[in-house]
Amino acid sequence: MYSILAGRHIYEARIDGTNVTIHGRSFRAEVFDPRRWNQERNHRQTEGRQNIVASMPGKVVRVMVSAGDEVTAGQGIVVVEAMKMQNEMKAVRAGRVVTLSAVAGATVIAGEILAAIE
């Protein structure tokens, strides 16, 4: 049983596996960690430029590639620390790092482009 606050309304939600029930209505839900690399989910983009973006505001603690480097799918690119947790941003597919704006020690905002892969 969970309480959900949406605006000024509070809803009680019951969760059973992948089913969520609120006020007698059932919904199917999928729960996943967006920071965790998953080959099936992350191989959707196969062409063009892939931007590696900060998922939340924080501080760049490590840059693991350089501009021009060849990378493989799932390879770590940049680590951002937010709320005392380190989040590794990974390449969705293999390619070459064409731009790299991330600098260790720099503060970043959510959605900021840290690198691009083609």
C-alpha positions in Angstrom: 0.0 0.0 0.0 1.4 3.4 -1.0 0.1 6.9 -0.6 0.5 9.1 -3.7 0.2 12.9 -3.5 -0.8 14.5 -6.8 -1.5 18.2 -6.5 -3.7 18.5 -3.5 -5.2 15.0 -3.8 -4.0 11.9 -1.9 -4.5 8.5 -3.5 -4.0 5.0 -2.0 -2.3 2.6 -4.4 -2.0 -1.1 -4.0 0.9 -2.8 -5.9 0.9 -6.5 -6.7 3.8 -7.4 -9.0 3.3 -5.2 -12.1 -0.3 -4.3 -11.3 -1.2 -1.0 -9.6 -4.7 -0.5 -8.3 -6.0 3.0 -7.5 -9.7 3.5 -6.5 -10.6 0.1 -8.0 -9.0 0.7 -11.4 -6.0 -1.5 -12.3 -3.0 -0.4 -14.3 0.0 -2.3 -15.5 3.3 -0.7 -14.6 6.9 -1.3 -15.4 9.6 -0.3 -12.9 13.1 0.2 -14.1 16.2 2.2 -13.0 16.9 4.7 -15.9 20.6 4.8 -14.8 21.1 1.1 -15.3 22.3 0.2 -18.8 20.1 -2.4 -20.5 21.1 -3.7 -23.9 17.6 -4.2 -25.2 16.2 -0.9 -24.0 19.3 1.1 -24.9 19.8 -0.2 -28.4 16.8 1.6 -29.8 18.8 4.5 -31.2 21.0 3.1 -33.9 21.8 6.0 -36.2 22.7 9.7 -35.8 24.2 11.5 -32.9 23.6 10.3 -29.4 23.8 13.0 -26.7 25.0 12.0 -23.3 23.1 14.2 -20.9 23.1 14.8 -17.1 20.1 13.1 -15.6 20.1 15.5 -12.7 22.0 18.5 -11.4 25.4 17.6 -9.8 29.1 17.7 -10.1 31.2 15.8 -12.7 33.6 13.6 -10.8 35.2 11.6 -13.6 35.4 11.8 -17.4 36.4 8.4 -18.8 36.8 9.3 -22.5 38.4 11.9 -24.6 37.1 13.6 -27.8 37.8 11.3 -30.7 37.8 8.1 -28.7 36.0 5.0 -30.0 33.4 3.6 -27.5 31.4 0.5 -27.3 27.7 0.1 -26.3 27.4 0.3 -22.5 30.8 1.9 -22.0 31.0 4.5 -19.3 31.5 8.1 -20.5 31.1 10.5 -17.6 30.3 10.1 -13.8 28.2 12.7 -12.2 27.7 12.9 -8.4 24.3 14.1 -7.2 23.0 13.9 -3.6 26.1 11.9 -2.6 25.4 9.2 -5.3 27.5 8.7 -8.3 25.7 8.2 -11.6 27.6 6.8 -14.6 26.4 8.0 -18.0 26.9 5.3 -20.6 27.0 5.1 -24.4 23.8 3.6 -25.9 25.7 2.3 -28.9 29.2 1.9 -30.3 30.6 5.0 -32.0 33.1 7.8 -31.7 33.0 10.7 -29.2 32.6 13.8 -31.4 32.1 16.4 -28.6 33.0 16.3 -25.0 32.0 19.3 -22.8 32.2 17.5 -19.5 35.1 18.6 -17.2 36.0 16.9 -13.9 35.0 19.2 -11.1 32.4 21.2 -13.1 28.9 21.7 -11.9 26.2 20.6 -14.4 22.4 21.1 -14.6 19.8 18.4 -15.5 19.6 17.9 -19.2 23.0 19.5 -19.9 24.8 17.8 -22.8 28.1 16.3 -21.5 29.2 14.5 -24.6 28.0 13.4 -28.1 28.6 10.1 -29.9 28.3 9.4 -33.6 
